Each structure stands twice: as C-alpha cells, then as structure tokens.
Amino acid sequence: MTLYMNIKQLGKRKDTVHKVPFEYDTAPSTLRELITETVKICVAQYISHMDRGDAVLTDEQIDDMGRIGKIAFGIVYGEKKPDVDEAVKTAIQGFEDGLFRVFRGMDELTELNREEKFNEGDEITFIRLTMLAGRMW
C-alpha cells in the first residue's frame, strides 16, 4: 500500500511541500500502526544511508540550506545504528505528549488505538509542534 507523506523541504524559505510516497507492506489499521510502520521505514532508510556512507541530505537540500546560512551536512559519522524499537517507543511517546499531530487529508487523527481505514494514495501529514519558552507579561 502506498501512502503519501506531505514533507516540507528542509532549508526552504518559501512554503514548498512535496508528496513523498511511503510503501507499507499492509495497510495500517490504527494510528499507532501508522506511526510504528512509518518510523520503521524511516529508520530503514537511515540505516541504508549509513551502510552506503551517503549523505542523508541531497545536494539540493545542502544548497538550499547554504542560502539561509546554515548547513547541516547530514553525513552519518557514527557507526552505531539506531534501535528501531526504541525509535518507535519514542515516536509514540512524542505523540502522547503532544509533540506532533497527524492528519489524513484534512482530518486530524487523535486516538492511537481507534480503528482507521487508510486507503491507497491517502495523504498523511505529521506536524511537529514547537514549544515556545519565555514569559508572558
């Protein structure tokens, strides 16, 4: 099953969102499964980049970041591979703590264990929330 993730291009000053296909072996049936399988796909891609010694970022992404004055090269220098189970646990905890929200199309998915019907080609958006620090006077 293919679901499309809406991903904002790193380093872009203008709003540029691309639909990136993610291939799932089976259709997730809950938000928890969606998060779990998405994390597994992302970790597998990261490990693949590590094994090849590739930069995690593309040349275009590096150029874009250079234009705004900060380049994070994205090359994986360490040899320790991420633990998939720990990454999934962290992602689920992040959702429960309100660090990000998940949308299917325009509908927010709010319950981890509620039965959901994901259809081929659905657009999924993960929105990371940024916590602001400081005092309000």
PyMOL commands that place a pseudoatom at each C-alpha (Angstrom):
pseudoatom trace, name=CA, resn=MET, resi=1, chain=A, elem=C, hetatm=0, pos=[0.000, 0.000, 0.000]
pseudoatom trace, name=CA, resn=THR, resi=2, chain=A, elem=C, hetatm=0, pos=[1.249, 3.471, -0.856]
pseudoatom trace, name=CA, resn=LEU, resi=3, chain=A, elem=C, hetatm=0, pos=[0.518, 6.459, 1.359]
pseudoatom trace, name=CA, resn=TYR, resi=4, chain=A, elem=C, hetatm=0, pos=[1.880, 9.911, 0.579]
pseudoatom trace, name=CA, resn=MET, resi=5, chain=A, elem=C, hetatm=0, pos=[3.606, 11.938, 3.284]
pseudoatom trace, name=CA, resn=ASN, resi=6, chain=A, elem=C, hetatm=0, pos=[3.500, 15.705, 2.938]
pseudoatom trace, name=CA, resn=ILE, resi=7, chain=A, elem=C, hetatm=0, pos=[7.060, 16.812, 3.641]
pseudoatom trace, name=CA, resn=LYS, resi=8, chain=A, elem=C, hetatm=0, pos=[8.291, 20.397, 3.804]
pseudoatom trace, name=CA, resn=GLN, resi=9, chain=A, elem=C, hetatm=0, pos=[11.617, 20.782, 2.048]
pseudoatom trace, name=CA, resn=LEU, resi=10, chain=A, elem=C, hetatm=0, pos=[14.410, 21.490, 4.545]
pseudoatom trace, name=CA, resn=GLY, resi=11, chain=A, elem=C, hetatm=0, pos=[16.013, 24.886, 4.300]
pseudoatom trace, name=CA, resn=LYS, resi=12, chain=A, elem=C, hetatm=0, pos=[13.417, 26.443, 2.026]
pseudoatom trace, name=CA, resn=ARG, resi=13, chain=A, elem=C, hetatm=0, pos=[12.260, 29.926, 2.930]
pseudoatom trace, name=CA, resn=LYS, resi=14, chain=A, elem=C, hetatm=0, pos=[9.135, 29.615, 0.844]
pseudoatom trace, name=CA, resn=ASP, resi=15, chain=A, elem=C, hetatm=0, pos=[6.432, 27.100, 1.596]
pseudoatom trace, name=CA, resn=THR, resi=16, chain=A, elem=C, hetatm=0, pos=[7.324, 24.084, -0.511]
pseudoatom trace, name=CA, resn=VAL, resi=17, chain=A, elem=C, hetatm=0, pos=[5.637, 20.839, 0.406]
pseudoatom trace, name=CA, resn=HIS, resi=18, chain=A, elem=C, hetatm=0, pos=[6.258, 17.654, -1.544]
pseudoatom trace, name=CA, resn=LYS, resi=19, chain=A, elem=C, hetatm=0, pos=[4.221, 14.455, -1.531]
pseudoatom trace, name=CA, resn=VAL, resi=20, chain=A, elem=C, hetatm=0, pos=[6.631, 11.588, -0.867]
pseudoatom trace, name=CA, resn=PRO, resi=21, chain=A, elem=C, hetatm=0, pos=[5.401, 8.014, -1.373]
pseudoatom trace, name=CA, resn=PHE, resi=22, chain=A, elem=C, hetatm=0, pos=[5.833, 5.593, 1.522]
pseudoatom trace, name=CA, resn=GLU, resi=23, chain=A, elem=C, hetatm=0, pos=[5.327, 1.886, 0.791]
pseudoatom trace, name=CA, resn=TYR, resi=24, chain=A, elem=C, hetatm=0, pos=[3.667, -0.200, 3.512]
pseudoatom trace, name=CA, resn=ASP, resi=25, chain=A, elem=C, hetatm=0, pos=[3.544, -3.999, 3.384]
pseudoatom trace, name=CA, resn=THR, resi=26, chain=A, elem=C, hetatm=0, pos=[-0.024, -3.939, 4.714]
pseudoatom trace, name=CA, resn=ALA, resi=27, chain=A, elem=C, hetatm=0, pos=[-2.469, -1.124, 5.339]
pseudoatom trace, name=CA, resn=PRO, resi=28, chain=A, elem=C, hetatm=0, pos=[-2.192, 0.225, 8.895]
pseudoatom trace, name=CA, resn=SER, resi=29, chain=A, elem=C, hetatm=0, pos=[-5.419, -0.227, 10.852]
pseudoatom trace, name=CA, resn=THR, resi=30, chain=A, elem=C, hetatm=0, pos=[-4.757, 2.297, 13.651]
pseudoatom trace, name=CA, resn=LEU, resi=31, chain=A, elem=C, hetatm=0, pos=[-2.791, 5.497, 14.140]
pseudoatom trace, name=CA, resn=ARG, resi=32, chain=A, elem=C, hetatm=0, pos=[-0.399, 3.540, 16.382]
pseudoatom trace, name=CA, resn=GLU, resi=33, chain=A, elem=C, hetatm=0, pos=[0.316, 1.152, 13.483]
pseudoatom trace, name=CA, resn=LEU, resi=34, chain=A, elem=C, hetatm=0, pos=[0.756, 4.073, 11.079]
pseudoatom trace, name=CA, resn=ILE, resi=35, chain=A, elem=C, hetatm=0, pos=[3.313, 5.742, 13.351]
pseudoatom trace, name=CA, resn=THR, resi=36, chain=A, elem=C, hetatm=0, pos=[5.072, 2.430, 14.047]
pseudoatom trace, name=CA, resn=GLU, resi=37, chain=A, elem=C, hetatm=0, pos=[5.384, 1.423, 10.399]
pseudoatom trace, name=CA, resn=THR, resi=38, chain=A, elem=C, hetatm=0, pos=[6.378, 4.934, 9.298]
pseudoatom trace, name=CA, resn=VAL, resi=39, chain=A, elem=C, hetatm=0, pos=[9.171, 5.026, 11.892]
pseudoatom trace, name=CA, resn=LYS, resi=40, chain=A, elem=C, hetatm=0, pos=[10.370, 1.593, 10.745]
pseudoatom trace, name=CA, resn=ILE, resi=41, chain=A, elem=C, hetatm=0, pos=[10.505, 2.800, 7.124]
pseudoatom trace, name=CA, resn=CYS, resi=42, chain=A, elem=C, hetatm=0, pos=[12.420, 5.953, 8.106]
pseudoatom trace, name=CA, resn=VAL, resi=43, chain=A, elem=C, hetatm=0, pos=[14.907, 4.052, 10.284]
pseudoatom trace, name=CA, resn=ALA, resi=44, chain=A, elem=C, hetatm=0, pos=[15.490, 1.513, 7.495]
pseudoatom trace, name=CA, resn=GLN, resi=45, chain=A, elem=C, hetatm=0, pos=[16.207, 4.363, 5.039]
pseudoatom trace, name=CA, resn=TYR, resi=46, chain=A, elem=C, hetatm=0, pos=[18.583, 5.985, 7.540]
pseudoatom trace, name=CA, resn=ILE, resi=47, chain=A, elem=C, hetatm=0, pos=[20.464, 2.718, 8.087]
pseudoatom trace, name=CA, resn=SER, resi=48, chain=A, elem=C, hetatm=0, pos=[20.677, 2.218, 4.334]
pseudoatom trace, name=CA, resn=HIS, resi=49, chain=A, elem=C, hetatm=0, pos=[22.329, 5.644, 4.007]
pseudoatom trace, name=CA, resn=MET, resi=50, chain=A, elem=C, hetatm=0, pos=[24.721, 4.725, 6.830]
pseudoatom trace, name=CA, resn=ASP, resi=51, chain=A, elem=C, hetatm=0, pos=[25.688, 1.444, 5.184]
pseudoatom trace, name=CA, resn=ARG, resi=52, chain=A, elem=C, hetatm=0, pos=[26.438, 3.172, 1.876]
pseudoatom trace, name=CA, resn=GLY, resi=53, chain=A, elem=C, hetatm=0, pos=[28.217, 6.099, 3.533]
pseudoatom trace, name=CA, resn=ASP, resi=54, chain=A, elem=C, hetatm=0, pos=[25.922, 8.525, 1.731]
pseudoatom trace, name=CA, resn=ALA, resi=55, chain=A, elem=C, hetatm=0, pos=[24.959, 11.937, 2.939]
pseudoatom trace, name=CA, resn=VAL, resi=56, chain=A, elem=C, hetatm=0, pos=[21.484, 11.838, 4.414]
pseudoatom trace, name=CA, resn=LEU, resi=57, chain=A, elem=C, hetatm=0, pos=[20.670, 15.129, 2.640]
pseudoatom trace, name=CA, resn=THR, resi=58, chain=A, elem=C, hetatm=0, pos=[20.684, 15.616, -1.111]
pseudoatom trace, name=CA, resn=ASP, resi=59, chain=A, elem=C, hetatm=0, pos=[22.943, 18.150, -2.832]
pseudoatom trace, name=CA, resn=GLU, resi=60, chain=A, elem=C, hetatm=0, pos=[19.880, 20.313, -3.494]
pseudoatom trace, name=CA, resn=GLN, resi=61, chain=A, elem=C, hetatm=0, pos=[18.984, 20.323, 0.202]
pseudoatom trace, name=CA, resn=ILE, resi=62, chain=A, elem=C, hetatm=0, pos=[22.530, 21.277, 1.152]
pseudoatom trace, name=CA, resn=ASP, resi=63, chain=A, elem=C, hetatm=0, pos=[22.484, 24.136, -1.404]
pseudoatom trace, name=CA, resn=ASP, resi=64, chain=A, elem=C, hetatm=0, pos=[19.136, 25.341, -0.062]
pseudoatom trace, name=CA, resn=MET, resi=65, chain=A, elem=C, hetatm=0, pos=[20.455, 25.360, 3.500]
pseudoatom trace, name=CA, resn=GLY, resi=66, chain=A, elem=C, hetatm=0, pos=[23.564, 27.218, 2.347]
pseudoatom trace, name=CA, resn=ARG, resi=67, chain=A, elem=C, hetatm=0, pos=[21.341, 30.015, 1.065]
pseudoatom trace, name=CA, resn=ILE, resi=68, chain=A, elem=C, hetatm=0, pos=[19.918, 30.576, 4.538]
pseudoatom trace, name=CA, resn=GLY, resi=69, chain=A, elem=C, hetatm=0, pos=[23.353, 30.435, 6.147]
pseudoatom trace, name=CA, resn=LYS, resi=70, chain=A, elem=C, hetatm=0, pos=[23.354, 27.110, 7.969]
pseudoatom trace, name=CA, resn=ILE, resi=71, chain=A, elem=C, hetatm=0, pos=[24.416, 23.777, 6.575]
pseudoatom trace, name=CA, resn=ALA, resi=72, chain=A, elem=C, hetatm=0, pos=[23.869, 20.533, 8.439]
pseudoatom trace, name=CA, resn=PHE, resi=73, chain=A, elem=C, hetatm=0, pos=[25.736, 18.108, 6.237]
pseudoatom trace, name=CA, resn=GLY, resi=74, chain=A, elem=C, hetatm=0, pos=[23.709, 15.050, 7.057]
pseudoatom trace, name=CA, resn=ILE, resi=75, chain=A, elem=C, hetatm=0, pos=[26.588, 12.616, 6.737]
pseudoatom trace, name=CA, resn=VAL, resi=76, chain=A, elem=C, hetatm=0, pos=[26.325, 9.817, 9.250]
pseudoatom trace, name=CA, resn=TYR, resi=77, chain=A, elem=C, hetatm=0, pos=[29.682, 9.738, 11.030]
pseudoatom trace, name=CA, resn=GLY, resi=78, chain=A, elem=C, hetatm=0, pos=[28.853, 7.333, 13.828]
pseudoatom trace, name=CA, resn=GLU, resi=79, chain=A, elem=C, hetatm=0, pos=[28.690, 3.605, 13.350]
pseudoatom trace, name=CA, resn=LYS, resi=80, chain=A, elem=C, hetatm=0, pos=[26.000, 2.911, 15.925]
pseudoatom trace, name=CA, resn=LYS, resi=81, chain=A, elem=C, hetatm=0, pos=[22.762, 2.053, 14.183]
pseudoatom trace, name=CA, resn=PRO, resi=82, chain=A, elem=C, hetatm=0, pos=[19.503, 3.291, 15.670]
pseudoatom trace, name=CA, resn=ASP, resi=83, chain=A, elem=C, hetatm=0, pos=[17.341, 0.851, 17.606]
pseudoatom trace, name=CA, resn=VAL, resi=84, chain=A, elem=C, hetatm=0, pos=[14.031, 0.511, 15.742]
pseudoatom trace, name=CA, resn=ASP, resi=85, chain=A, elem=C, hetatm=0, pos=[12.041, -0.475, 18.830]
pseudoatom trace, name=CA, resn=GLU, resi=86, chain=A, elem=C, hetatm=0, pos=[13.411, 2.487, 20.789]
pseudoatom trace, name=CA, resn=ALA, resi=87, chain=A, elem=C, hetatm=0, pos=[12.630, 4.839, 17.886]
pseudoatom trace, name=CA, resn=VAL, resi=88, chain=A, elem=C, hetatm=0, pos=[9.033, 3.567, 17.739]
pseudoatom trace, name=CA, resn=LYS, resi=89, chain=A, elem=C, hetatm=0, pos=[8.658, 3.919, 21.514]
pseudoatom trace, name=CA, resn=THR, resi=90, chain=A, elem=C, hetatm=0, pos=[9.984, 7.493, 21.348]
pseudoatom trace, name=CA, resn=ALA, resi=91, chain=A, elem=C, hetatm=0, pos=[7.621, 8.404, 18.481]
pseudoatom trace, name=CA, resn=ILE, resi=92, chain=A, elem=C, hetatm=0, pos=[4.562, 7.030, 20.282]
pseudoatom trace, name=CA, resn=GLN, resi=93, chain=A, elem=C, hetatm=0, pos=[5.590, 8.852, 23.467]
pseudoatom trace, name=CA, resn=GLY, resi=94, chain=A, elem=C, hetatm=0, pos=[6.057, 12.042, 21.447]
pseudoatom trace, name=CA, resn=PHE, resi=95, chain=A, elem=C, hetatm=0, pos=[2.537, 11.756, 20.069]
pseudoatom trace, name=CA, resn=GLU, resi=96, chain=A, elem=C, hetatm=0, pos=[1.091, 11.089, 23.525]
pseudoatom trace, name=CA, resn=ASP, resi=97, chain=A, elem=C, hetatm=0, pos=[2.977, 14.108, 24.886]
pseudoatom trace, name=CA, resn=GLY, resi=98, chain=A, elem=C, hetatm=0, pos=[1.549, 16.352, 22.161]
pseudoatom trace, name=CA, resn=LEU, resi=99, chain=A, elem=C, hetatm=0, pos=[4.846, 16.994, 20.355]
pseudoatom trace, name=CA, resn=PHE, resi=100, chain=A, elem=C, hetatm=0, pos=[3.284, 16.326, 16.957]
pseudoatom trace, name=CA, resn=ARG, resi=101, chain=A, elem=C, hetatm=0, pos=[-0.085, 15.856, 15.331]
pseudoatom trace, name=CA, resn=VAL, resi=102, chain=A, elem=C, hetatm=0, pos=[-1.133, 13.620, 12.470]
pseudoatom trace, name=CA, resn=PHE, resi=103, chain=A, elem=C, hetatm=0, pos=[-3.615, 14.388, 9.693]
pseudoatom trace, name=CA, resn=ARG, resi=104, chain=A, elem=C, hetatm=0, pos=[-5.119, 12.222, 6.966]
pseudoatom trace, name=CA, resn=GLY, resi=105, chain=A, elem=C, hetatm=0, pos=[-6.127, 14.750, 4.356]
pseudoatom trace, name=CA, resn=MET, resi=106, chain=A, elem=C, hetatm=0, pos=[-7.808, 17.486, 6.398]
pseudoatom trace, name=CA, resn=ASP, resi=107, chain=A, elem=C, hetatm=0, pos=[-8.898, 15.170, 9.242]
pseudoatom trace, name=CA, resn=GLU, resi=108, chain=A, elem=C, hetatm=0, pos=[-6.821, 15.050, 12.415]
pseudoatom trace, name=CA, resn=LEU, resi=109, chain=A, elem=C, hetatm=0, pos=[-6.155, 11.585, 13.825]
pseudoatom trace, name=CA, resn=THR, resi=110, chain=A, elem=C, hetatm=0, pos=[-6.232, 11.869, 17.606]
pseudoatom trace, name=CA, resn=GLU, resi=111, chain=A, elem=C, hetatm=0, pos=[-6.599, 8.370, 19.042]
pseudoatom trace, name=CA, resn=LEU, resi=112, chain=A, elem=C, hetatm=0, pos=[-3.751, 5.876, 18.805]
pseudoatom trace, name=CA, resn=ASN, resi=113, chain=A, elem=C, hetatm=0, pos=[-5.852, 2.711, 19.047]
pseudoatom trace, name=CA, resn=ARG, resi=114, chain=A, elem=C, hetatm=0, pos=[-9.005, 3.744, 17.165]
pseudoatom trace, name=CA, resn=GLU, resi=115, chain=A, elem=C, hetatm=0, pos=[-9.696, 1.692, 14.051]
pseudoatom trace, name=CA, resn=GLU, resi=116, chain=A, elem=C, hetatm=0, pos=[-8.882, 3.721, 10.938]
pseudoatom trace, name=CA, resn=LYS, resi=117, chain=A, elem=C, hetatm=0, pos=[-9.313, 2.890, 7.281]
pseudoatom trace, name=CA, resn=PHE, resi=118, chain=A, elem=C, hetatm=0, pos=[-6.344, 4.042, 5.263]
pseudoatom trace, name=CA, resn=ASN, resi=119, chain=A, elem=C, hetatm=0, pos=[-6.881, 3.944, 1.514]
pseudoatom trace, name=CA, resn=GLU, resi=120, chain=A, elem=C, hetatm=0, pos=[-4.340, 3.645, -1.259]
pseudoatom trace, name=CA, resn=GLY, resi=121, chain=A, elem=C, hetatm=0, pos=[-2.961, 7.110, -2.030]
pseudoatom trace, name=CA, resn=ASP, resi=122, chain=A, elem=C, hetatm=0, pos=[-4.129, 8.837, 1.172]
pseudoatom trace, name=CA, resn=GLU, resi=123, chain=A, elem=C, hetatm=0, pos=[-2.130, 11.946, 2.073]
pseudoatom trace, name=CA, resn=ILE, resi=124, chain=A, elem=C, hetatm=0, pos=[-0.672, 11.927, 5.584]
pseudoatom trace, name=CA, resn=THR, resi=125, chain=A, elem=C, hetatm=0, pos=[0.822, 14.955, 7.321]
pseudoatom trace, name=CA, resn=PHE, resi=126, chain=A, elem=C, hetatm=0, pos=[2.853, 14.878, 10.525]
pseudoatom trace, name=CA, resn=ILE, resi=127, chain=A, elem=C, hetatm=0, pos=[3.091, 18.335, 12.075]
pseudoatom trace, name=CA, resn=ARG, resi=128, chain=A, elem=C, hetatm=0, pos=[5.758, 18.862, 14.683]
pseudoatom trace, name=CA, resn=LEU, resi=129, chain=A, elem=C, hetatm=0, pos=[4.737, 21.393, 17.284]
pseudoatom trace, name=CA, resn=THR, resi=130, chain=A, elem=C, hetatm=0, pos=[7.362, 23.803, 18.562]
pseudoatom trace, name=CA, resn=MET, resi=131, chain=A, elem=C, hetatm=0, pos=[7.187, 24.717, 22.203]
pseudoatom trace, name=CA, resn=LEU, resi=132, chain=A, elem=C, hetatm=0, pos=[7.935, 28.358, 22.937]
pseudoatom trace, name=CA, resn=ALA, resi=133, chain=A, elem=C, hetatm=0, pos=[9.877, 29.316, 26.019]
pseudoatom trace, name=CA, resn=GLY, resi=134, chain=A, elem=C, hetatm=0, pos=[9.666, 32.554, 27.909]
pseudoatom trace, name=CA, resn=ARG, resi=135, chain=A, elem=C, hetatm=0, pos=[7.309, 34.609, 29.983]
pseudoatom trace, name=CA, resn=MET, resi=136, chain=A, elem=C, hetatm=0, pos=[4.207, 36.430, 29.005]
pseudoatom trace, name=CA, resn=TRP, resi=137, chain=A, elem=C, hetatm=0, pos=[3.848, 39.786, 30.726]
for i in range(1, 137): cmd.bond("trace and resi %d" % i, "trace and resi %d" % (i + 1))
show_as sticks, trace
zoom trace
